[in-house]
Amino acid sequence: KKNNCLKFNQVAQKNKKKFNGEGRQLSHQVSKSMRRYFKELDGERASDIYNMVLKEVELPLLEIVMRECNDNQSKASQILGINRGTLRTKLKEHKLL
């Protein structure tokens, strides 16, 4: 279990194209979801989409990275490429601390 974080980091670094389990780039999945979102609005006006998307992506990202790193914030911040203080702030925002 201790090596999960290291393996996770190695895979992320090795696979720069960020493919998901279906062999598609993450950006493809986001595009697909956004097209569906606008279609389902059915004429209603959209607002604050940027923050909505960030929150939808950020929470599972933080949950998974923290789980893979056994809640080690220093390791998780290295994998995410953000400052440990920033990670703590985000974890608090999402009520993960």
Phi, psi and chi 1 to 4 in degrees:
 res  aa     phi    psi   chi1   chi2   chi3   chi4
   1 LYS       -  -33.2 -171.3   82.3  174.3  168.8
   2 LYS   -64.9  -29.4  -69.9 -179.9 -178.5  178.7
   3 ASN   -83.9   -6.7  -70.4  -30.3      -      -
   4 ASN   -57.4  -44.1  -76.4   -6.7      -      -
   5 CYS   -62.8  -44.4 -169.7      -      -      -
   6 LEU   -63.3  -46.0  178.8   61.0      -      -
   7 LYS   -63.1  -42.4  -70.8  177.3 -173.8  176.0
   8 PHE   -58.0  -45.6 -174.1   81.0      -      -
   9 ASN   -64.5  -43.1 -167.4   21.6      -      -
  10 GLN   -63.3  -42.1  -70.6  170.0  -18.1      -
  11 VAL   -65.5  -43.4  168.7      -      -      -
  12 ALA   -62.2  -41.8      -      -      -      -
  13 GLN   -69.3  -39.0  -67.9  -61.1  -41.7      -
  14 LYS   -69.3  -38.6 -177.4  179.0  173.4 -174.9
  15 ASN  -101.3   75.1 -168.0   -0.3      -      -
  16 LYS   -64.2  -21.9  -66.5  -71.1 -176.8 -173.8
  17 LYS   -78.0   -9.8  -70.7 -167.8  175.2 -173.9
  18 LYS    57.9   53.2  -51.0  -67.8 -172.9 -106.4
  19 PHE   -74.9  146.4  -72.9  100.8      -      -
  20 ASN   -93.7 -175.3   68.4   17.1      -      -
  21 GLY   -64.0  -15.6      -      -      -      -
  22 GLU   -94.5    5.8  -61.5  172.1   -1.7      -
  23 GLY    79.5   16.1      -      -      -      -
  24 ARG  -112.7  151.0  -60.7  -87.5  176.1  113.5
  25 GLN   -70.4  148.2  -74.5 -175.3  -29.4      -
  26 LEU   -56.3  -39.6  179.4   58.2      -      -
  27 SER   -60.1  -33.8   60.3      -      -      -
  28 HIS   -64.3  -43.1  173.2   78.8      -      -
  29 GLN   -66.0  -38.6  -63.1  -60.2  -32.1      -
  30 VAL   -65.2  -44.4  171.8      -      -      -
  31 SER   -59.5  -44.3  -65.9      -      -      -
  32 LYS   -61.2  -45.3 -175.6  177.4  170.7 -178.4
  33 SER   -65.3  -39.1  -67.2      -      -      -
  34 MET   -68.2  -39.6  -68.9  -52.3  -58.5      -
  35 ARG   -61.0  -43.3  -75.8 -169.2  -60.3  -85.5
  36 ARG   -64.6  -41.1 -174.8  173.4   47.2 -119.0
  37 TYR   -58.4  -49.6  172.5   79.4      -      -
  38 PHE   -65.7  -36.5  -79.6  109.2      -      -
  39 LYS   -63.5  -42.1 -175.8  177.4  179.0 -177.0
  40 GLU   -75.3  -13.7  -69.2  174.7    1.0      -
  41 LEU   -64.3  -29.7  -79.8  176.7      -      -
  42 ASP    49.8   52.4 -163.7   30.7      -      -
  43 GLY    91.0  -14.0      -      -      -      -
  44 GLU   -70.8  153.0  -71.9 -174.3   43.0      -
  45 ARG   -83.0  132.1 -172.8  177.3  177.1  141.1
  46 ALA   -87.4  149.9      -      -      -      -
  47 SER  -151.0  152.6   65.1      -      -      -
  48 ASP    54.0   38.0 -155.8   20.4      -      -
  49 ILE   -65.3  -37.8  -66.9  174.1      -      -
  50 TYR   -57.4  -51.9 -178.2   78.9      -      -
  51 ASN   -65.7  -36.0  -74.3  -37.8      -      -
  52 MET   -60.5  -47.4  176.8 -166.0   72.7      -
  53 VAL   -65.4  -44.3  170.7      -      -      -
  54 LEU   -59.5  -43.7  -72.5 -176.2      -      -
  55 LYS   -66.4  -37.6  -73.0 -177.5 -170.4  -92.8
  56 GLU   -65.9  -34.3  -71.1  -71.0  -38.5      -
  57 VAL   -87.7  -39.1  172.6      -      -      -
  58 GLU   -65.5  -42.8 -166.9  169.9   59.6      -
  59 LEU   -59.7  -55.2  177.3   59.8      -      -
  60 PRO   -64.8  -31.8   15.6  -23.2      -      -
  61 LEU   -60.7  -49.7  172.9   65.4      -      -
  62 LEU   -64.1  -42.9  -66.5  172.3      -      -
  63 GLU   -59.5  -47.0  -71.7  174.1  -28.5      -
  64 ILE   -69.5  -45.2  -68.8  167.3      -      -
  65 VAL   -63.4  -43.4  170.0      -      -      -
  66 MET   -63.2  -40.2  -69.9  -58.0  -67.1      -
  67 ARG   -63.7  -44.9 -174.4  178.7  -42.4  124.7
  68 GLU   -66.1  -26.0  -69.9  -61.5  -41.5      -
  69 CYS   -99.8   14.9  -68.5      -      -      -
  70 ASN    51.3   41.2  -63.9  -44.1      -      -
  71 ASP    63.2   20.6  -67.4  -36.6      -      -
  72 ASN   -83.6  105.4 -176.5  -45.7      -      -
  73 GLN   -65.5  -33.8  -66.2  174.9   19.0      -
  74 SER   -64.5  -46.0  -65.2      -      -      -
  75 LYS   -66.0  -43.0  -70.6  180.0 -179.1  178.8
  76 ALA   -62.8  -41.0      -      -      -      -
  77 SER   -65.7  -34.2   66.3      -      -      -
  78 GLN   -65.5  -45.2  -71.9  176.0  -28.5      -
  79 ILE   -62.9  -41.8  -72.9  174.4      -      -
  80 LEU   -76.1  -18.9  -69.1  166.6      -      -
  81 GLY    75.4   30.4      -      -      -      -
  82 ILE  -127.4  160.9   61.2  175.4      -      -
  83 ASN   -65.1  146.0  179.8  -77.5      -      -
  84 ARG   -60.3  -36.9 -173.0  175.1  162.2  -85.3
  85 GLY   -63.5  -40.3      -      -      -      -
  86 THR   -64.1  -41.8  -58.9      -      -      -
  87 LEU   -60.3  -46.3  173.6   60.9      -      -
  88 ARG   -59.0  -41.4  -74.5 -173.0   57.5   77.7
  89 THR   -61.7  -45.1  -60.8      -      -      -
  90 LYS   -66.9  -39.1  -69.0 -176.3  176.6  -64.5
  91 LEU   -62.9  -39.4  -68.6  171.5      -      -
  92 LYS   -66.5  -43.0  -71.7  176.6 -174.6  175.9
  93 GLU   -57.6  -36.9  -73.1  173.1    2.9      -
  94 HIS   -94.1    8.4  -69.2  -74.9      -      -
  95 LYS    57.4   39.5  -63.6  179.1  178.9   31.3
  96 LEU   -99.4    0.0  -64.2  173.6      -      -
  97 LEU  -119.2      -  -89.4 -174.9      -      -
